[in-house]
Amino acid sequence: MSKKNKIEIPKEKREEMISKIKNYFLNERDEELGDLASIMIFDFITEELAAEFYNQGVYDSYKYMNDICEDLLSIQKY
């Protein structure tokens, strides 16, 4: 991902998300991850996968707004 397209996450939110990764592995897989492993997983997700989630959100928003705008035409009075 180019620097221009990099998703910026505030430090506090980043730390919270890394903590959630640790908790997930502990609770769901009974594995205790260290800081480095958790940060590496977080970085992988944000660098390799996050753009797809973002783009899907943009597309879903576009489709929703497009559907709403088309529906708006249905209330015209003739």
PDB file of N, CA, C and O in Angstrom:
ATOM      1  N   MET A   1       0.863  -1.166   0.000  1.00  0.00           N
ATOM      2  CA  MET A   1       0.000   0.000   0.000  1.00  0.00           C
ATOM      3  C   MET A   1       0.904   1.221   0.000  1.00  0.00           C
ATOM      4  O   MET A   1       1.836   1.309   0.800  1.00  0.00           O
ATOM      5  N   SER A   2       0.633   2.156  -0.889  1.00  0.00           N
ATOM      6  CA  SER A   2       1.460   3.356  -0.938  1.00  0.00           C
ATOM      7  C   SER A   2       1.213   4.212   0.287  1.00  0.00           C
ATOM      8  O   SER A   2       0.177   4.113   0.943  1.00  0.00           O
ATOM      9  N   LYS A   3       2.199   5.062   0.581  1.00  0.00           N
ATOM     10  CA  LYS A   3       2.085   5.922   1.761  1.00  0.00           C
ATOM     11  C   LYS A   3       0.844   6.805   1.667  1.00  0.00           C
ATOM     12  O   LYS A   3       0.201   7.092   2.676  1.00  0.00           O
ATOM     13  N   LYS A   4       0.514   7.234   0.450  1.00  0.00           N
ATOM     14  CA  LYS A   4      -0.660   8.079   0.223  1.00  0.00           C
ATOM     15  C   LYS A   4      -1.948   7.374   0.646  1.00  0.00           C
ATOM     16  O   LYS A   4      -2.851   8.000   1.202  1.00  0.00           O
ATOM     17  N   ASN A   5      -2.027   6.087   0.384  1.00  0.00           N
ATOM     18  CA  ASN A   5      -3.240   5.315   0.674  1.00  0.00           C
ATOM     19  C   ASN A   5      -3.211   4.631   2.029  1.00  0.00           C
ATOM     20  O   ASN A   5      -4.153   3.920   2.380  1.00  0.00           O
ATOM     21  N   LYS A   6      -2.157   4.831   2.790  1.00  0.00           N
ATOM     22  CA  LYS A   6      -2.019   4.153   4.075  1.00  0.00           C
ATOM     23  C   LYS A   6      -3.119   4.606   5.041  1.00  0.00           C
ATOM     24  O   LYS A   6      -3.424   5.794   5.152  1.00  0.00           O
ATOM     25  N   ILE A   7      -3.685   3.657   5.711  1.00  0.00           N
ATOM     26  CA  ILE A   7      -4.735   3.950   6.682  1.00  0.00           C
ATOM     27  C   ILE A   7      -4.061   4.400   7.978  1.00  0.00           C
ATOM     28  O   ILE A   7      -3.259   3.667   8.557  1.00  0.00           O
ATOM     29  N   GLU A   8      -4.389   5.595   8.419  1.00  0.00           N
ATOM     30  CA  GLU A   8      -3.819   6.149   9.643  1.00  0.00           C
ATOM     31  C   GLU A   8      -4.748   5.840  10.814  1.00  0.00           C
ATOM     32  O   GLU A   8      -5.941   6.141  10.768  1.00  0.00           O
ATOM     33  N   ILE A   9      -4.198   5.247  11.846  1.00  0.00           N
ATOM     34  CA  ILE A   9      -4.974   4.902  13.034  1.00  0.00           C
ATOM     35  C   ILE A   9      -4.291   5.558  14.232  1.00  0.00           C
ATOM     36  O   ILE A   9      -3.090   5.379  14.436  1.00  0.00           O
ATOM     37  N   PRO A  10      -5.048   6.315  15.023  1.00  0.00           N
ATOM     38  CA  PRO A  10      -4.452   6.960  16.200  1.00  0.00           C
ATOM     39  C   PRO A  10      -3.809   5.932  17.136  1.00  0.00           C
ATOM     40  O   PRO A  10      -4.253   4.787  17.218  1.00  0.00           O
ATOM     41  N   LYS A  11      -2.773   6.355  17.830  1.00  0.00           N
ATOM     42  CA  LYS A  11      -1.989   5.468  18.693  1.00  0.00           C
ATOM     43  C   LYS A  11      -2.862   4.728  19.698  1.00  0.00           C
ATOM     44  O   LYS A  11      -2.705   3.521  19.884  1.00  0.00           O
ATOM     45  N   GLU A  12      -3.779   5.441  20.348  1.00  0.00           N
ATOM     46  CA  GLU A  12      -4.630   4.816  21.365  1.00  0.00           C
ATOM     47  C   GLU A  12      -5.504   3.727  20.750  1.00  0.00           C
ATOM     48  O   GLU A  12      -5.679   2.659  21.335  1.00  0.00           O
ATOM     49  N   LYS A  13      -6.054   4.006  19.562  1.00  0.00           N
ATOM     50  CA  LYS A  13      -6.913   3.042  18.884  1.00  0.00           C
ATOM     51  C   LYS A  13      -6.086   1.845  18.419  1.00  0.00           C
ATOM     52  O   LYS A  13      -6.537   0.702  18.503  1.00  0.00           O
ATOM     53  N   ARG A  14      -4.878   2.111  17.930  1.00  0.00           N
ATOM     54  CA  ARG A  14      -3.975   1.042  17.493  1.00  0.00           C
ATOM     55  C   ARG A  14      -3.665   0.097  18.651  1.00  0.00           C
ATOM     56  O   ARG A  14      -3.719  -1.123  18.497  1.00  0.00           O
ATOM     57  N   GLU A  15      -3.339   0.671  19.811  1.00  0.00           N
ATOM     58  CA  GLU A  15      -3.038  -0.141  20.991  1.00  0.00           C
ATOM     59  C   GLU A  15      -4.245  -0.970  21.414  1.00  0.00           C
ATOM     60  O   GLU A  15      -4.105  -2.130  21.802  1.00  0.00           O
ATOM     61  N   GLU A  16      -5.421  -0.374  21.338  1.00  0.00           N
ATOM     62  CA  GLU A  16      -6.657  -1.092  21.679  1.00  0.00           C
ATOM     63  C   GLU A  16      -6.883  -2.262  20.718  1.00  0.00           C
ATOM     64  O   GLU A  16      -7.266  -3.353  21.140  1.00  0.00           O
ATOM     65  N   MET A  17      -6.648  -2.032  19.445  1.00  0.00           N
ATOM     66  CA  MET A  17      -6.853  -3.081  18.448  1.00  0.00           C
ATOM     67  C   MET A  17      -5.828  -4.212  18.615  1.00  0.00           C
ATOM     68  O   MET A  17      -6.170  -5.385  18.467  1.00  0.00           O
ATOM     69  N   ILE A  18      -4.594  -3.867  18.917  1.00  0.00           N
ATOM     70  CA  ILE A  18      -3.564  -4.879  19.154  1.00  0.00           C
ATOM     71  C   ILE A  18      -3.928  -5.707  20.385  1.00  0.00           C
ATOM     72  O   ILE A  18      -3.724  -6.921  20.405  1.00  0.00           O
ATOM     73  N   SER A  19      -4.464  -5.050  21.406  1.00  0.00           N
ATOM     74  CA  SER A  19      -4.910  -5.757  22.607  1.00  0.00           C
ATOM     75  C   SER A  19      -6.043  -6.733  22.272  1.00  0.00           C
ATOM     76  O   SER A  19      -6.110  -7.827  22.833  1.00  0.00           O
ATOM     77  N   LYS A  20      -6.926  -6.334  21.363  1.00  0.00           N
ATOM     78  CA  LYS A  20      -8.015  -7.219  20.950  1.00  0.00           C
ATOM     79  C   LYS A  20      -7.484  -8.444  20.214  1.00  0.00           C
ATOM     80  O   LYS A  20      -8.038  -9.536  20.347  1.00  0.00           O
ATOM     81  N   ILE A  21      -6.426  -8.273  19.447  1.00  0.00           N
ATOM     82  CA  ILE A  21      -5.807  -9.412  18.769  1.00  0.00           C
ATOM     83  C   ILE A  21      -5.256 -10.381  19.805  1.00  0.00           C
ATOM     84  O   ILE A  21      -5.452 -11.592  19.701  1.00  0.00           O
ATOM     85  N   LYS A  22      -4.568  -9.845  20.798  1.00  0.00           N
ATOM     86  CA  LYS A  22      -4.029 -10.695  21.870  1.00  0.00           C
ATOM     87  C   LYS A  22      -5.147 -11.447  22.576  1.00  0.00           C
ATOM     88  O   LYS A  22      -5.040 -12.651  22.807  1.00  0.00           O
ATOM     89  N   ASN A  23      -6.224 -10.737  22.919  1.00  0.00           N
ATOM     90  CA  ASN A  23      -7.351 -11.364  23.611  1.00  0.00           C
ATOM     91  C   ASN A  23      -8.020 -12.429  22.756  1.00  0.00           C
ATOM     92  O   ASN A  23      -8.422 -13.477  23.263  1.00  0.00           O
ATOM     93  N   TYR A  24      -8.139 -12.163  21.467  1.00  0.00           N
ATOM     94  CA  TYR A  24      -8.746 -13.142  20.573  1.00  0.00           C
ATOM     95  C   TYR A  24      -7.940 -14.444  20.579  1.00  0.00           C
ATOM     96  O   TYR A  24      -8.499 -15.528  20.745  1.00  0.00           O
ATOM     97  N   PHE A  25      -6.634 -14.326  20.399  1.00  0.00           N
ATOM     98  CA  PHE A  25      -5.809 -15.524  20.362  1.00  0.00           C
ATOM     99  C   PHE A  25      -5.845 -16.266  21.691  1.00  0.00           C
ATOM    100  O   PHE A  25      -5.833 -17.497  21.721  1.00  0.00           O
ATOM    101  N   LEU A  26      -5.888 -15.525  22.778  1.00  0.00           N
ATOM    102  CA  LEU A  26      -5.941 -16.163  24.092  1.00  0.00           C
ATOM    103  C   LEU A  26      -7.272 -16.870  24.310  1.00  0.00           C
ATOM    104  O   LEU A  26      -7.298 -18.021  24.748  1.00  0.00           O
ATOM    105  N   ASN A  27      -8.372 -16.195  24.010  1.00  0.00           N
ATOM    106  CA  ASN A  27      -9.706 -16.746  24.265  1.00  0.00           C
ATOM    107  C   ASN A  27     -10.143 -17.799  23.248  1.00  0.00           C
ATOM    108  O   ASN A  27     -10.787 -18.782  23.614  1.00  0.00           O
ATOM    109  N   GLU A  28      -9.801 -17.603  21.988  1.00  0.00           N
ATOM    110  CA  GLU A  28     -10.297 -18.505  20.946  1.00  0.00           C
ATOM    111  C   GLU A  28      -9.331 -19.631  20.599  1.00  0.00           C
ATOM    112  O   GLU A  28      -9.750 -20.709  20.178  1.00  0.00           O
ATOM    113  N   ARG A  29      -8.044 -19.378  20.777  1.00  0.00           N
ATOM    114  CA  ARG A  29      -7.052 -20.368  20.367  1.00  0.00           C
ATOM    115  C   ARG A  29      -6.177 -20.847  21.520  1.00  0.00           C
ATOM    116  O   ARG A  29      -5.312 -21.706  21.348  1.00  0.00           O
ATOM    117  N   ASP A  30      -6.417 -20.278  22.692  1.00  0.00           N
ATOM    118  CA  ASP A  30      -5.647 -20.623  23.884  1.00  0.00           C
ATOM    119  C   ASP A  30      -4.141 -20.439  23.646  1.00  0.00           C
ATOM    120  O   ASP A  30      -3.315 -21.228  24.106  1.00  0.00           O
ATOM    121  N   GLU A  31      -3.818 -19.361  22.905  1.00  0.00           N
ATOM    122  CA  GLU A  31      -2.425 -19.015  22.615  1.00  0.00           C
ATOM    123  C   GLU A  31      -2.155 -17.625  23.169  1.00  0.00           C
ATOM    124  O   GLU A  31      -2.937 -16.700  22.951  1.00  0.00           O
ATOM    125  N   GLU A  32      -1.071 -17.483  23.869  1.00  0.00           N
ATOM    126  CA  GLU A  32      -0.698 -16.178  24.391  1.00  0.00           C
ATOM    127  C   GLU A  32       0.312 -15.542  23.438  1.00  0.00           C
ATOM    128  O   GLU A  32       1.451 -15.996  23.329  1.00  0.00           O
ATOM    129  N   LEU A  33      -0.119 -14.491  22.754  1.00  0.00           N
ATOM    130  CA  LEU A  33       0.763 -13.797  21.821  1.00  0.00           C
ATOM    131  C   LEU A  33       1.505 -12.684  22.545  1.00  0.00           C
ATOM    132  O   LEU A  33       0.963 -12.022  23.431  1.00  0.00           O
ATOM    133  N   GLY A  34       2.743 -12.496  22.152  1.00  0.00           N
ATOM    134  CA  GLY A  34       3.510 -11.379  22.669  1.00  0.00           C
ATOM    135  C   GLY A  34       3.216 -10.118  21.881  1.00  0.00           C
ATOM    136  O   GLY A  34       2.457 -10.130  20.912  1.00  0.00           O
ATOM    137  N   ASP A  35       3.828  -9.036  22.314  1.00  0.00           N
ATOM    138  CA  ASP A  35       3.621  -7.754  21.646  1.00  0.00           C
ATOM    139  C   ASP A  35       4.045  -7.801  20.181  1.00  0.00           C
ATOM    140  O   ASP A  35       3.309  -7.343  19.308  1.00  0.00           O
ATOM    141  N   LEU A  36       5.222  -8.348  19.910  1.00  0.00           N
ATOM    142  CA  LEU A  36       5.744  -8.363  18.546  1.00  0.00           C
ATOM    143  C   LEU A  36       4.823  -9.130  17.601  1.00  0.00           C
ATOM    144  O   LEU A  36       4.503  -8.641  16.518  1.00  0.00           O
ATOM    145  N   ALA A  37       4.400 -10.308  17.994  1.00  0.00           N
ATOM    146  CA  ALA A  37       3.512 -11.116  17.143  1.00  0.00           C
ATOM    147  C   ALA A  37       2.189 -10.397  16.907  1.00  0.00           C
ATOM    148  O   ALA A  37       1.671 -10.407  15.790  1.00  0.00           O
ATOM    149  N   SER A  38       1.640  -9.778  17.941  1.00  0.00           N
ATOM    150  CA  SER A  38       0.373  -9.063  17.815  1.00  0.00           C
ATOM    151  C   SER A  38       0.512  -7.863  16.892  1.00  0.00           C
ATOM    152  O   SER A  38      -0.371  -7.591  16.079  1.00  0.00           O
ATOM    153  N   ILE A  39       1.618  -7.150  17.020  1.00  0.00           N
ATOM    154  CA  ILE A  39       1.864  -5.989  16.155  1.00  0.00           C
ATOM    155  C   ILE A  39       2.043  -6.435  14.706  1.00  0.00           C
ATOM    156  O   ILE A  39       1.559  -5.774  13.787  1.00  0.00           O
ATOM    157  N   MET A  40       2.726  -7.537  14.504  1.00  0.00           N
ATOM    158  CA  MET A  40       2.922  -8.042  13.139  1.00  0.00           C
ATOM    159  C   MET A  40       1.594  -8.448  12.494  1.00  0.00           C
ATOM    160  O   MET A  40       1.377  -8.190  11.310  1.00  0.00           O
ATOM    161  N   ILE A  41       0.724  -9.070  13.251  1.00  0.00           N
ATOM    162  CA  ILE A  41      -0.598  -9.439  12.731  1.00  0.00           C
ATOM    163  C   ILE A  41      -1.394  -8.172  12.421  1.00  0.00           C
ATOM    164  O   ILE A  41      -2.022  -8.071  11.367  1.00  0.00           O
ATOM    165  N   PHE A  42      -1.365  -7.212  13.338  1.00  0.00           N
ATOM    166  CA  PHE A  42      -2.062  -5.947  13.118  1.00  0.00           C
ATOM    167  C   PHE A  42      -1.548  -5.257  11.856  1.00  0.00           C
ATOM    168  O   PHE A  42      -2.339  -4.812  11.025  1.00  0.00           O
ATOM    169  N   ASP A  43      -0.235  -5.169  11.711  1.00  0.00           N
ATOM    170  CA  ASP A  43       0.357  -4.523  10.537  1.00  0.00           C
ATOM    171  C   ASP A  43      -0.032  -5.243   9.253  1.00  0.00           C
ATOM    172  O   ASP A  43      -0.316  -4.601   8.242  1.00  0.00           O
ATOM    173  N   PHE A  44      -0.047  -6.585   9.285  1.00  0.00           N
ATOM    174  CA  PHE A  44      -0.459  -7.350   8.107  1.00  0.00           C
ATOM    175  C   PHE A  44      -1.896  -7.015   7.725  1.00  0.00           C
ATOM    176  O   PHE A  44      -2.199  -6.779   6.556  1.00  0.00           O
ATOM    177  N   ILE A  45      -2.766  -6.999   8.712  1.00  0.00           N
ATOM    178  CA  ILE A  45      -4.176  -6.710   8.443  1.00  0.00           C
ATOM    179  C   ILE A  45      -4.340  -5.310   7.861  1.00  0.00           C
ATOM    180  O   ILE A  45      -5.043  -5.129   6.867  1.00  0.00           O
ATOM    181  N   THR A  46      -3.689  -4.314   8.479  1.00  0.00           N
ATOM    182  CA  THR A  46      -3.865  -2.938   8.001  1.00  0.00           C
ATOM    183  C   THR A  46      -3.203  -2.716   6.643  1.00  0.00           C
ATOM    184  O   THR A  46      -3.717  -1.947   5.830  1.00  0.00           O
ATOM    185  N   GLU A  47      -2.076  -3.371   6.382  1.00  0.00           N
ATOM    186  CA  GLU A  47      -1.368  -3.150   5.122  1.00  0.00           C
ATOM    187  C   GLU A  47      -1.907  -3.987   3.970  1.00  0.00           C
ATOM    188  O   GLU A  47      -1.893  -3.541   2.823  1.00  0.00           O
ATOM    189  N   GLU A  48      -2.379  -5.188   4.262  1.00  0.00           N
ATOM    190  CA  GLU A  48      -2.767  -6.105   3.194  1.00  0.00           C
ATOM    191  C   GLU A  48      -4.276  -6.296   3.029  1.00  0.00           C
ATOM    192  O   GLU A  48      -4.736  -6.607   1.930  1.00  0.00           O
ATOM    193  N   LEU A  49      -5.051  -6.115   4.099  1.00  0.00           N
ATOM    194  CA  LEU A  49      -6.470  -6.443   4.042  1.00  0.00           C
ATOM    195  C   LEU A  49      -7.404  -5.254   4.235  1.00  0.00           C
ATOM    196  O   LEU A  49      -8.504  -5.242   3.683  1.00  0.00           O
ATOM    197  N   ALA A  50      -6.992  -4.270   4.998  1.00  0.00           N
ATOM    198  CA  ALA A  50      -7.889  -3.181   5.386  1.00  0.00           C
ATOM    199  C   ALA A  50      -8.473  -2.436   4.193  1.00  0.00           C
ATOM    200  O   ALA A  50      -9.630  -2.018   4.241  1.00  0.00           O
ATOM    201  N   ALA A  51      -7.705  -2.260   3.131  1.00  0.00           N
ATOM    202  CA  ALA A  51      -8.210  -1.533   1.962  1.00  0.00           C
ATOM    203  C   ALA A  51      -9.431  -2.217   1.362  1.00  0.00           C
ATOM    204  O   ALA A  51     -10.340  -1.549   0.870  1.00  0.00           O
ATOM    205  N   GLU A  52      -9.454  -3.547   1.400  1.00  0.00           N
ATOM    206  CA  GLU A  52     -10.612  -4.275   0.865  1.00  0.00           C
ATOM    207  C   GLU A  52     -11.863  -3.999   1.699  1.00  0.00           C
ATOM    208  O   GLU A  52     -12.947  -3.801   1.151  1.00  0.00           O
ATOM    209  N   PHE A  53     -11.710  -3.987   3.027  1.00  0.00           N
ATOM    210  CA  PHE A  53     -12.847  -3.678   3.899  1.00  0.00           C
ATOM    211  C   PHE A  53     -13.307  -2.242   3.670  1.00  0.00           C
ATOM    212  O   PHE A  53     -14.506  -1.970   3.598  1.00  0.00           O
ATOM    213  N   TYR A  54     -12.359  -1.340   3.557  1.00  0.00           N
ATOM    214  CA  TYR A  54     -12.674   0.075   3.320  1.00  0.00           C
ATOM    215  C   TYR A  54     -13.415   0.229   1.992  1.00  0.00           C
ATOM    216  O   TYR A  54     -14.453   0.887   1.924  1.00  0.00           O
ATOM    217  N   ASN A  55     -12.872  -0.384   0.942  1.00  0.00           N
ATOM    218  CA  ASN A  55     -13.509  -0.271  -0.373  1.00  0.00           C
ATOM    219  C   ASN A  55     -14.911  -0.869  -0.376  1.00  0.00           C
ATOM    220  O   ASN A  55     -15.808  -0.339  -1.030  1.00  0.00           O
ATOM    221  N   GLN A  56     -15.106  -1.965   0.350  1.00  0.00           N
ATOM    222  CA  GLN A  56     -16.448  -2.547   0.434  1.00  0.00           C
ATOM    223  C   GLN A  56     -17.398  -1.589   1.143  1.00  0.00           C
ATOM    224  O   GLN A  56     -18.555  -1.455   0.743  1.00  0.00           O
ATOM    225  N   GLY A  57     -16.921  -0.921   2.191  1.00  0.00           N
ATOM    226  CA  GLY A  57     -17.739   0.076   2.887  1.00  0.00           C
ATOM    227  C   GLY A  57     -18.105   1.241   1.987  1.00  0.00           C
ATOM    228  O   GLY A  57     -19.235   1.730   2.022  1.00  0.00           O
ATOM    229  N   VAL A  58     -17.151   1.685   1.181  1.00  0.00           N
ATOM    230  CA  VAL A  58     -17.423   2.772   0.228  1.00  0.00           C
ATOM    231  C   VAL A  58     -18.468   2.317  -0.782  1.00  0.00           C
ATOM    232  O   VAL A  58     -19.415   3.049  -1.068  1.00  0.00           O
ATOM    233  N   TYR A  59     -18.302   1.110  -1.325  1.00  0.00           N
ATOM    234  CA  TYR A  59     -19.256   0.596  -2.298  1.00  0.00           C
ATOM    235  C   TYR A  59     -20.651   0.446  -1.682  1.00  0.00           C
ATOM    236  O   TYR A  59     -21.644   0.839  -2.294  1.00  0.00           O
ATOM    237  N   ASP A  60     -20.725  -0.120  -0.477  1.00  0.00           N
ATOM    238  CA  ASP A  60     -22.016  -0.289   0.190  1.00  0.00           C
ATOM    239  C   ASP A  60     -22.685   1.063   0.432  1.00  0.00           C
ATOM    240  O   ASP A  60     -23.896   1.197   0.259  1.00  0.00           O
ATOM    241  N   SER A  61     -21.906   2.054   0.828  1.00  0.00           N
ATOM    242  CA  SER A  61     -22.449   3.402   1.051  1.00  0.00           C
ATOM    243  C   SER A  61     -22.957   3.996  -0.254  1.00  0.00           C
ATOM    244  O   SER A  61     -24.034   4.592  -0.298  1.00  0.00           O
ATOM    245  N   TYR A  62     -22.176   3.831  -1.317  1.00  0.00           N
ATOM    246  CA  TYR A  62     -22.578   4.335  -2.632  1.00  0.00           C
ATOM    247  C   TYR A  62     -23.884   3.695  -3.076  1.00  0.00           C
ATOM    248  O   TYR A  62     -24.802   4.382  -3.522  1.00  0.00           O
ATOM    249  N   LYS A  63     -23.961   2.368  -2.950  1.00  0.00           N
ATOM    250  CA  LYS A  63     -25.174   1.662  -3.364  1.00  0.00           C
ATOM    251  C   LYS A  63     -26.376   2.111  -2.538  1.00  0.00           C
ATOM    252  O   LYS A  63     -27.456   2.333  -3.085  1.00  0.00           O
ATOM    253  N   TYR A  64     -26.196   2.244  -1.236  1.00  0.00           N
ATOM    254  CA  TYR A  64     -27.280   2.685  -0.363  1.00  0.00           C
ATOM    255  C   TYR A  64     -27.753   4.081  -0.764  1.00  0.00           C
ATOM    256  O   TYR A  64     -28.951   4.319  -0.918  1.00  0.00           O
ATOM    257  N   MET A  65     -26.806   4.994  -0.930  1.00  0.00           N
ATOM    258  CA  MET A  65     -27.179   6.373  -1.287  1.00  0.00           C
ATOM    259  C   MET A  65     -27.839   6.416  -2.663  1.00  0.00           C
ATOM    260  O   MET A  65     -28.789   7.171  -2.870  1.00  0.00           O
ATOM    261  N   ASN A  66     -27.347   5.616  -3.597  1.00  0.00           N
ATOM    262  CA  ASN A  66     -27.937   5.566  -4.926  1.00  0.00           C
ATOM    263  C   ASN A  66     -29.372   5.056  -4.854  1.00  0.00           C
ATOM    264  O   ASN A  66     -30.262   5.607  -5.502  1.00  0.00           O
ATOM    265  N   ASP A  67     -29.598   4.007  -4.068  1.00  0.00           N
ATOM    266  CA  ASP A  67     -30.953   3.466  -3.906  1.00  0.00           C
ATOM    267  C   ASP A  67     -31.878   4.497  -3.255  1.00  0.00           C
ATOM    268  O   ASP A  67     -33.031   4.636  -3.663  1.00  0.00           O
ATOM    269  N   ILE A  68     -31.387   5.210  -2.260  1.00  0.00           N
ATOM    270  CA  ILE A  68     -32.188   6.227  -1.578  1.00  0.00           C
ATOM    271  C   ILE A  68     -32.542   7.363  -2.532  1.00  0.00           C
ATOM    272  O   ILE A  68     -33.674   7.848  -2.536  1.00  0.00           O
ATOM    273  N   CYS A  69     -31.577   7.785  -3.336  1.00  0.00           N
ATOM    274  CA  CYS A  69     -31.832   8.878  -4.288  1.00  0.00           C
ATOM    275  C   CYS A  69     -32.853   8.463  -5.329  1.00  0.00           C
ATOM    276  O   CYS A  69     -33.717   9.258  -5.699  1.00  0.00           O
ATOM    277  N   GLU A  70     -32.766   7.222  -5.809  1.00  0.00           N
ATOM    278  CA  GLU A  70     -33.771   6.738  -6.764  1.00  0.00           C
ATOM    279  C   GLU A  70     -35.136   6.694  -6.107  1.00  0.00           C
ATOM    280  O   GLU A  70     -36.136   7.040  -6.736  1.00  0.00           O
ATOM    281  N   ASP A  71     -35.194   6.274  -4.855  1.00  0.00           N
ATOM    282  CA  ASP A  71     -36.448   6.211  -4.122  1.00  0.00           C
ATOM    283  C   ASP A  71     -37.029   7.612  -3.939  1.00  0.00           C
ATOM    284  O   ASP A  71     -38.249   7.781  -3.927  1.00  0.00           O
ATOM    285  N   LEU A  72     -36.174   8.602  -3.799  1.00  0.00           N
ATOM    286  CA  LEU A  72     -36.628   9.981  -3.635  1.00  0.00           C
ATOM    287  C   LEU A  72     -37.459  10.432  -4.832  1.00  0.00           C
ATOM    288  O   LEU A  72     -38.411  11.196  -4.672  1.00  0.00           O
ATOM    289  N   LEU A  73     -37.108   9.967  -6.024  1.00  0.00           N
ATOM    290  CA  LEU A  73     -37.870  10.337  -7.218  1.00  0.00           C
ATOM    291  C   LEU A  73     -39.292   9.791  -7.175  1.00  0.00           C
ATOM    292  O   LEU A  73     -40.175  10.322  -7.849  1.00  0.00           O
ATOM    293  N   SER A  74     -39.527   8.750  -6.404  1.00  0.00           N
ATOM    294  CA  SER A  74     -40.860   8.147  -6.344  1.00  0.00           C
ATOM    295  C   SER A  74     -41.879   9.028  -5.637  1.00  0.00           C
ATOM    296  O   SER A  74     -43.079   8.777  -5.743  1.00  0.00           O
ATOM    297  N   ILE A  75     -41.433  10.054  -4.919  1.00  0.00           N
ATOM    298  CA  ILE A  75     -42.389  10.906  -4.207  1.00  0.00           C
ATOM    299  C   ILE A  75     -42.753  12.166  -4.992  1.00  0.00           C
ATOM    300  O   ILE A  75     -43.418  13.061  -4.471  1.00  0.00           O
ATOM    301  N   GLN A  76     -42.313  12.225  -6.244  1.00  0.00           N
ATOM    302  CA  GLN A  76     -42.666  13.379  -7.072  1.00  0.00           C
ATOM    303  C   GLN A  76     -44.179  13.423  -7.287  1.00  0.00           C
ATOM    304  O   GLN A  76     -44.848  12.391  -7.343  1.00  0.00           O
ATOM    305  N   LYS A  77     -44.692  14.637  -7.404  1.00  0.00           N
ATOM    306  CA  LYS A  77     -46.110  14.837  -7.677  1.00  0.00           C
ATOM    307  C   LYS A  77     -46.270  15.248  -9.130  1.00  0.00           C
ATOM    308  O   LYS A  77     -45.562  16.128  -9.620  1.00  0.00           O
ATOM    309  N   TYR A  78     -47.200  14.610  -9.809  1.00  0.00           N
ATOM    310  CA  TYR A  78     -47.477  14.941 -11.221  1.00  0.00           C
ATOM    311  C   TYR A  78     -48.830  15.519 -11.353  1.00  0.00           C
ATOM    312  O   TYR A  78     -49.250  15.862 -12.458  1.00  0.00           O
TER     313      TYR A  78
END
